[in-house]
Amino acid sequence: MRPSHQLPLLGLLLFSLIPGQRCQICEVSKEDYSSLKPLVNTMVYSSYTKGIQDANILLTLRLVGIHNQSLEQQLTQQIKQDVRKRVSEVTSGQLALVILALGACKNPDEVFIRDAHLVSKLGEKFKAEIENMETHNGNPLTNYYQLSLTLLALCLFDGNYSIPDVTYYFTPENKNYYFDDQFSVDTGAMAVLALTCVNRSIESEKIKAGTEDSNKIHNYTKKLVEKILSMKTDGLFGNKFSTGEAMQALFVSSNYYKNKQNCQETLRTVLQEVSQGAFHLPIAAAQILPALMGKTYLDVNKNSSCTHSPVKFNISTEEAVTVTPTVSPANISVKYSVRINETLDSANITVKNGSVFLDVMKEAQKQNEAAFRFTAEDRPWGPYITSVQGIRANTDDRTYWKLLSDGQPLTQGAGSYVVKNGEYLEPSLYFFL
């Protein structure tokens, strides 16, 4: 290994303190924002038609100060229209993201938030999550990532939540932080952001709570940070997609990045992933970009005017350059299986080279619908498998369909993972305890 002083990203780093906080951030220097252009271009030049599902994009644009008036107006209008149609149907986390996006800074959208009573409706959804946990063995209606996101939005926008509920349900040992006995980094990171907000509100006396409660919340945050740090590999926390929110959590609750080598390692690995196109989905770009620009969701401020990034990204308006691929087989073959209890159905599936997991599932279904039928729904991260052979993933039962390659779980979804010749692919129903 090279000595740390020779790392190529040394000139790329900028270290600064969060205003009013003792913690250290780790961001790309403004002189080198060009390395972030792929993320910005992905967000700016993608097509958006999903309304509420695109709130994360609007939130990031406003949070980091990227000014694109036409896109911002489009997203805002679509989100508002979607909220008007189905606010009662959306999940707690989806509504929380809408509030964060529309209220990221002082702007006319605050009138919509107020007139539509979005914060009070979010409080009702948070209460429903808690009530479901009380009657369903501690399981929320959605998951702990959404529950934490909801608490964060309620905290930032002066909504109603119970400190006793926070101290009871957000203990670091709670089973909902884990999937397949593995700590979920992005879930823990969102909880750290929410708990940090709650503790700041206690310290500023915006809400009333005793010293004992404040100390508990502080200790919860500390333990969750320790768990996040325990999941570090080559500068990433959990995986490349959870690292952005993990960085945000460390910015507000840890001195981890006071060690410059830690920052170098994270940025080196993340920016390499950026250059390789790992964050090609708009939501993936939106989740990693704030941290790389030194921002966290705690910087959402409904009372402060919107700001623009002091650095112009010179966003490309040119068409993407077409690269001639190397010669490769037109088709590939994989083995695809579905196991339900003791019954195993398998088939050799031929698909075009460059196909994704979902293409294999579709082709298998064409060959044998009884054995390989499935359903999926469109989500911000892409198609999400909801059922296989009629067996649905169920939040109350804490089950979900996991995608496996040669027996190993994938970190990409059905619409993103490009399959390889000779792979053994399988959707498997998992239970998380």
C-alpha positions as CSV (number, residue, x, y, z in Angstrom):
1,M,0.0,0.0,0.0
2,R,1.1,3.6,-0.6
3,P,1.8,5.8,2.4
4,S,-1.2,8.0,3.2
5,H,0.5,11.2,2.2
6,Q,0.7,10.0,-1.4
7,L,-3.0,9.2,-1.8
8,P,-4.3,10.9,-5.0
9,L,-7.3,12.4,-3.3
10,L,-5.3,14.4,-0.8
11,G,-5.7,17.6,-2.8
12,L,-9.4,16.8,-3.1
13,L,-10.3,17.1,0.5
14,L,-11.7,20.0,2.5
15,F,-12.2,19.7,6.2
16,S,-14.4,22.1,8.1
17,L,-16.5,22.2,11.3
18,I,-20.3,22.1,11.2
19,P,-21.5,25.5,12.5
20,G,-22.2,25.2,16.2
21,Q,-21.1,21.6,16.4
22,R,-17.9,19.9,17.5
23,C,-18.1,17.1,14.9
24,Q,-16.0,16.9,11.8
25,I,-17.3,16.6,8.2
26,C,-15.6,15.1,5.2
27,E,-16.4,16.7,1.8
28,V,-15.1,17.2,-1.7
29,S,-13.3,20.5,-2.1
30,K,-15.2,23.1,-4.2
31,E,-12.2,23.2,-6.6
32,D,-12.9,19.6,-7.4
33,Y,-16.7,19.5,-7.7
34,S,-16.2,18.3,-11.3
35,S,-15.8,14.8,-9.8
36,L,-19.5,15.1,-8.7
37,K,-20.8,16.1,-12.2
38,P,-21.9,12.5,-13.0
39,L,-24.2,12.6,-9.9
40,V,-25.6,16.0,-10.8
41,N,-26.2,15.1,-14.5
42,T,-27.9,11.9,-13.4
43,M,-30.3,13.9,-11.3
44,V,-30.9,16.8,-13.7
45,Y,-31.3,14.9,-16.9
46,S,-33.4,11.9,-15.8
47,S,-37.1,11.7,-16.5
48,Y,-39.5,12.2,-13.5
49,T,-43.1,11.1,-13.5
50,K,-43.5,9.4,-10.1
51,G,-44.6,12.4,-8.0
52,I,-44.1,11.6,-4.3
53,Q,-41.5,9.0,-5.2
54,D,-39.3,11.7,-6.6
55,A,-39.3,13.8,-3.4
56,N,-35.7,12.7,-2.6
57,I,-34.5,14.4,-5.8
58,L,-36.1,17.7,-4.9
59,L,-34.7,17.5,-1.4
60,T,-31.1,17.0,-2.5
61,L,-31.3,19.8,-5.2
62,R,-32.4,22.3,-2.5
63,L,-30.2,21.0,0.2
64,V,-27.0,21.3,-1.8
65,G,-28.0,24.5,-3.6
66,I,-28.2,23.2,-7.2
67,H,-30.4,25.7,-9.1
68,N,-32.4,24.3,-11.9
69,Q,-35.7,26.2,-12.0
70,S,-37.5,24.2,-14.6
71,L,-36.7,20.9,-12.9
72,E,-37.5,22.2,-9.5
73,Q,-40.9,23.5,-10.7
74,Q,-41.7,20.2,-12.4
75,L,-40.8,18.1,-9.3
76,T,-42.7,20.5,-7.0
77,Q,-45.8,20.5,-9.1
78,Q,-45.9,16.7,-9.6
79,I,-45.3,16.1,-5.8
80,K,-48.1,18.4,-4.8
81,Q,-50.5,16.9,-7.3
82,D,-49.7,13.4,-6.1
83,V,-50.1,14.4,-2.4
84,R,-53.5,15.9,-3.2
85,K,-54.6,12.6,-4.8
86,R,-53.4,10.1,-2.3
87,V,-52.0,11.6,0.9
88,S,-53.9,9.1,3.0
89,E,-52.4,6.2,1.1
90,V,-48.7,7.1,1.3
91,T,-46.4,5.6,3.9
92,S,-45.0,7.6,6.8
93,G,-41.6,7.7,5.3
94,Q,-42.9,8.9,1.9
95,L,-44.8,11.8,3.5
96,A,-41.8,12.7,5.7
97,L,-39.6,13.0,2.5
98,V,-42.3,15.2,0.9
99,I,-42.3,17.5,3.9
100,L,-38.4,17.7,3.9
101,A,-38.3,18.3,0.2
102,L,-41.0,21.0,0.0
103,G,-39.8,22.6,3.2
104,A,-36.0,22.3,2.8
105,C,-35.7,26.1,2.9
106,K,-38.0,29.1,3.1
107,N,-40.1,29.1,-0.1
108,P,-43.7,29.4,-1.2
109,D,-44.2,25.6,-0.7
110,E,-44.5,26.2,3.1
111,V,-48.0,27.4,2.4
112,F,-48.9,24.1,0.8
113,I,-47.4,22.2,3.8
114,R,-49.5,24.3,6.2
115,D,-52.8,24.3,4.2
116,A,-52.6,20.6,3.5
117,H,-51.9,19.9,7.2
118,L,-49.0,17.6,6.2
119,V,-47.1,17.8,9.5
120,S,-50.2,16.9,11.6
121,K,-51.0,14.1,9.1
122,L,-47.4,12.8,9.5
123,G,-47.9,12.9,13.3
124,E,-50.9,10.6,12.8
125,K,-48.9,8.2,10.7
126,F,-46.2,8.1,13.3
127,K,-48.8,7.4,15.9
128,A,-50.2,4.6,13.8
129,E,-46.6,3.1,13.4
130,I,-46.3,3.1,17.2
131,E,-49.7,1.5,17.7
132,N,-48.9,-1.2,15.2
133,M,-45.7,-2.0,17.2
134,E,-47.7,-2.3,20.4
135,T,-50.0,-4.9,18.8
136,H,-47.8,-6.7,16.4
137,N,-44.8,-7.9,18.4
138,G,-42.8,-4.6,18.0
139,N,-43.2,-4.5,14.2
140,P,-44.0,-1.1,12.6
141,L,-46.4,-0.7,9.7
142,T,-43.4,0.0,7.4
143,N,-39.8,-0.3,8.8
144,Y,-37.4,1.5,11.1
145,Y,-35.8,3.5,8.3
146,Q,-39.2,5.1,7.5
147,L,-40.0,5.4,11.2
148,S,-36.7,7.2,11.8
149,L,-37.3,9.5,8.8
150,T,-40.7,10.3,10.1
151,L,-39.3,11.2,13.5
152,L,-36.7,13.4,11.8
153,A,-39.3,15.3,9.8
154,L,-41.6,15.8,12.9
155,C,-38.6,17.1,14.9
156,L,-37.5,19.6,12.2
157,F,-41.0,20.8,11.5
158,D,-42.3,21.1,15.0
159,G,-44.6,18.1,14.8
160,N,-46.0,16.0,17.6
161,Y,-44.1,13.0,19.0
162,S,-43.7,11.4,22.4
163,I,-40.3,11.4,24.1
164,P,-41.3,8.2,26.0
165,D,-42.0,6.6,22.7
166,V,-38.6,7.7,21.4
167,T,-36.7,6.3,24.5
168,Y,-38.7,3.1,24.4
169,Y,-38.6,2.2,20.7
170,F,-35.3,3.5,19.5
171,T,-33.0,1.5,21.7
172,P,-30.0,0.3,19.7
173,E,-30.8,-3.3,20.6
174,N,-34.2,-3.1,18.9
175,K,-34.6,-6.0,16.4
176,N,-35.8,-3.6,13.7
177,Y,-32.3,-2.3,13.1
178,Y,-31.3,-5.8,11.8
179,F,-31.9,-7.8,8.7
180,D,-30.8,-11.4,8.6
181,D,-29.0,-10.8,11.8
182,Q,-27.0,-8.0,10.2
183,F,-27.1,-4.4,11.3
184,S,-28.7,-2.2,8.7
185,V,-26.4,0.8,8.3
186,D,-28.8,3.2,6.5
187,T,-31.5,2.4,9.1
188,G,-29.1,3.1,11.9
189,A,-27.8,6.2,10.2
190,M,-31.3,7.7,9.8
191,A,-32.0,6.9,13.4
192,V,-28.9,8.8,14.5
193,L,-30.0,11.9,12.5
194,A,-33.5,11.7,14.0
195,L,-32.2,11.2,17.6
196,T,-29.6,14.0,17.2
197,C,-32.4,16.3,16.1
198,V,-34.5,15.3,19.1
199,N,-31.6,15.9,21.5
200,R,-30.9,19.3,20.0
201,S,-34.6,20.2,20.5
202,I,-34.3,19.1,24.2
203,E,-31.1,21.1,24.7
204,S,-32.7,24.2,23.1
205,E,-35.8,23.7,25.2
206,K,-38.1,23.4,22.1
207,I,-39.5,20.3,23.7
208,K,-39.6,19.3,27.4
209,A,-37.8,16.3,28.6
210,G,-35.8,15.3,31.7
211,T,-32.1,14.9,31.9
212,E,-32.5,11.1,32.1
213,D,-34.3,11.0,28.8
214,S,-31.7,13.3,27.2
215,N,-28.9,11.0,28.4
216,K,-30.6,7.9,27.1
217,I,-31.0,9.4,23.7
218,H,-27.4,10.5,23.7
219,N,-26.3,7.0,24.6
220,Y,-28.5,5.5,21.9
221,T,-26.8,7.7,19.4
222,K,-23.4,6.7,20.6
223,K,-24.1,3.0,20.4
224,L,-25.7,3.3,17.0
225,V,-22.6,5.1,15.7
226,E,-20.4,2.3,17.1
227,K,-22.5,-0.2,15.1
228,I,-22.2,1.9,11.9
229,L,-18.4,2.1,12.3
230,S,-18.3,-1.7,12.9
231,M,-19.7,-2.2,9.4
232,K,-16.9,-0.3,7.7
233,T,-15.0,-2.0,4.8
234,D,-12.5,-0.1,2.6
235,G,-14.1,3.3,3.5
236,L,-17.7,2.2,2.9
237,F,-20.3,1.6,5.6
238,G,-22.5,-1.3,4.9
239,N,-22.3,-0.8,1.1
240,K,-21.9,2.0,-1.4
241,F,-25.5,2.9,-1.3
242,S,-25.8,3.2,2.5
243,T,-22.5,5.1,2.9
244,G,-23.9,8.6,2.1
245,E,-26.4,8.5,5.0
246,A,-23.8,6.9,7.2
247,M,-21.5,9.8,6.5
248,Q,-24.2,12.2,7.4
249,A,-24.7,10.4,10.7
250,L,-21.0,10.5,11.5
251,F,-20.9,14.3,10.6
252,V,-23.4,15.1,13.4
253,S,-22.5,12.6,16.1
254,S,-18.9,11.5,15.9
255,N,-15.3,12.7,15.6
256,Y,-14.5,9.9,13.2
257,Y,-13.5,12.3,10.4
258,K,-11.1,14.3,12.5
259,N,-8.7,11.6,11.4
260,K,-7.9,12.8,7.8
261,Q,-7.0,9.3,6.7
262,N,-10.5,8.2,7.4
263,C,-11.8,10.9,5.2
264,Q,-9.4,10.1,2.5
265,E,-10.4,6.5,2.5
266,T,-14.1,7.2,2.3
267,L,-13.8,9.8,-0.5
268,R,-11.3,7.7,-2.5
269,T,-13.7,4.7,-2.5
270,V,-16.9,6.6,-3.0
271,L,-15.5,8.8,-5.9
272,Q,-14.1,5.7,-7.6
273,E,-17.7,4.2,-7.4
274,V,-19.0,7.5,-8.9
275,S,-16.6,7.3,-11.8
276,Q,-17.6,3.7,-12.5
277,G,-21.3,4.7,-12.7
278,A,-22.5,2.9,-9.5
279,F,-24.9,5.7,-8.7
280,H,-26.7,5.8,-12.1
281,L,-30.2,5.8,-10.6
282,P,-31.4,9.3,-9.6
283,I,-32.3,8.2,-6.1
284,A,-28.8,6.7,-5.6
285,A,-27.2,10.0,-6.8
286,A,-29.5,12.0,-4.5
287,Q,-28.6,10.0,-1.4
288,I,-24.8,10.2,-1.8
289,L,-24.5,13.8,-3.0
290,P,-25.4,15.7,0.2
291,A,-22.7,14.1,2.2
292,L,-20.1,14.6,-0.5
293,M,-20.9,18.3,-0.4
294,G,-20.8,18.4,3.5
295,K,-24.6,18.5,4.0
296,T,-26.9,16.5,6.2
297,Y,-30.7,16.3,6.5
298,L,-30.3,18.3,9.7
299,D,-29.4,21.2,7.5
300,V,-33.0,21.4,6.3
301,N,-34.2,24.8,7.6
302,K,-37.7,25.9,6.9
303,N,-36.9,29.4,8.3
304,S,-33.8,30.1,6.1
305,S,-33.9,31.3,2.5
306,C,-32.9,28.9,-0.2
307,T,-29.2,29.2,-1.2
308,H,-27.4,28.3,-4.4
309,S,-24.2,26.5,-4.5
310,P,-21.3,28.9,-4.8
311,V,-19.7,26.7,-7.4
312,K,-21.2,26.3,-10.9
313,F,-21.2,22.7,-12.0
314,N,-21.3,23.6,-15.7
315,I,-23.9,20.9,-16.2
316,S,-23.5,19.2,-19.6
317,T,-26.2,19.8,-22.1
318,E,-24.6,17.5,-24.6
319,E,-25.8,14.0,-25.4
320,A,-23.9,11.2,-23.8
321,V,-21.0,9.9,-25.8
322,T,-21.6,6.5,-27.3
323,V,-18.9,4.1,-26.5
324,T,-18.4,1.1,-28.8
325,P,-18.5,-2.0,-26.7
326,T,-16.0,-4.8,-26.9
327,V,-17.1,-7.9,-28.8
328,S,-19.0,-10.2,-26.5
329,P,-21.6,-13.0,-26.9
330,A,-25.0,-11.8,-28.0
331,N,-26.7,-14.2,-25.5
332,I,-25.8,-15.7,-22.2
333,S,-27.3,-18.6,-20.2
334,V,-28.1,-18.7,-16.5
335,K,-29.7,-21.1,-14.1
336,Y,-32.8,-19.8,-12.4
337,S,-34.6,-21.5,-9.5
338,V,-37.5,-20.9,-7.2
339,R,-37.8,-22.9,-4.0
340,I,-41.1,-22.9,-2.1
341,N,-40.9,-25.1,1.0
342,E,-39.7,-28.5,-0.3
343,T,-40.6,-27.8,-3.9
344,L,-37.7,-26.7,-6.2
345,D,-38.4,-25.4,-9.8
346,S,-35.4,-24.8,-12.0
347,A,-34.7,-23.8,-15.5
348,N,-31.9,-22.8,-17.8
349,I,-32.7,-19.3,-19.1
350,T,-31.2,-17.6,-22.1
351,V,-31.2,-13.8,-22.2
352,K,-29.4,-11.1,-24.1
353,N,-25.9,-10.2,-22.8
354,G,-26.3,-7.2,-20.5
355,S,-29.7,-8.3,-19.2
356,V,-30.7,-7.6,-15.5
357,F,-32.1,-10.0,-12.9
358,L,-35.6,-8.8,-13.8
359,D,-35.2,-9.9,-17.4
360,V,-34.3,-13.4,-16.3
361,M,-37.5,-13.5,-14.1
362,K,-39.6,-12.3,-17.0
363,E,-38.1,-14.9,-19.4
364,A,-38.6,-17.7,-16.9
365,Q,-42.2,-16.6,-16.4
366,K,-42.8,-16.8,-20.1
367,Q,-41.4,-20.4,-20.2
368,N,-43.4,-21.6,-17.1
369,E,-45.9,-19.2,-15.6
370,A,-47.1,-21.6,-12.9
371,A,-43.6,-22.2,-11.5
372,F,-42.1,-18.8,-12.1
373,R,-44.9,-16.2,-11.9
374,F,-44.1,-13.1,-9.9
375,T,-45.2,-9.6,-9.3
376,A,-43.2,-6.4,-8.8
377,E,-44.0,-2.7,-8.1
378,D,-42.1,0.3,-9.3
379,R,-40.2,2.1,-6.5
380,P,-37.6,4.9,-6.6
381,W,-34.8,2.3,-6.4
382,G,-36.3,0.4,-9.3
383,P,-38.6,-2.6,-9.6
384,Y,-39.3,-4.3,-6.2
385,I,-40.3,-7.9,-6.1
386,T,-43.5,-8.2,-4.1
387,S,-44.5,-11.9,-4.7
388,V,-43.2,-15.1,-6.2
389,Q,-45.7,-17.9,-7.0
390,G,-48.4,-15.9,-5.3
391,I,-46.5,-15.7,-2.0
392,R,-46.2,-12.0,-1.0
393,A,-43.7,-10.3,1.2
394,N,-45.4,-9.2,4.4
395,T,-44.4,-6.4,6.8
396,D,-46.3,-7.8,9.7
397,D,-44.7,-11.2,9.2
398,R,-41.4,-9.5,8.6
399,T,-40.8,-11.3,5.3
400,Y,-39.3,-10.1,2.1
401,W,-37.9,-11.5,-1.2
402,K,-34.2,-11.4,-1.4
403,L,-32.3,-11.9,-4.7
404,L,-29.4,-14.3,-4.6
405,S,-26.5,-15.0,-7.0
406,D,-24.7,-18.3,-6.4
407,G,-26.2,-18.3,-2.9
408,Q,-25.0,-14.8,-2.0
409,P,-27.4,-11.9,-1.5
410,L,-27.2,-9.0,-4.0
411,T,-26.8,-5.4,-3.0
412,Q,-28.6,-4.2,-6.2
413,G,-32.2,-4.6,-7.1
414,A,-33.9,-6.7,-9.8
415,G,-33.8,-3.9,-12.3
416,S,-30.1,-2.9,-11.7
417,Y,-28.1,-6.1,-11.3
418,V,-26.6,-7.2,-14.6
419,V,-26.4,-11.0,-14.7
420,K,-23.4,-13.0,-15.9
421,N,-23.1,-16.1,-18.0
422,G,-23.3,-19.3,-15.9
423,E,-24.7,-17.6,-12.8
424,Y,-27.1,-19.4,-10.5
425,L,-29.9,-17.0,-9.7
426,E,-32.7,-17.3,-7.2
427,P,-35.3,-15.2,-5.4
428,S,-35.6,-16.4,-1.8
429,L,-38.2,-15.6,0.9
430,Y,-36.4,-14.3,4.0
431,F,-37.6,-13.7,7.5
432,F,-35.9,-11.0,9.6
433,L,-36.4,-11.5,13.3
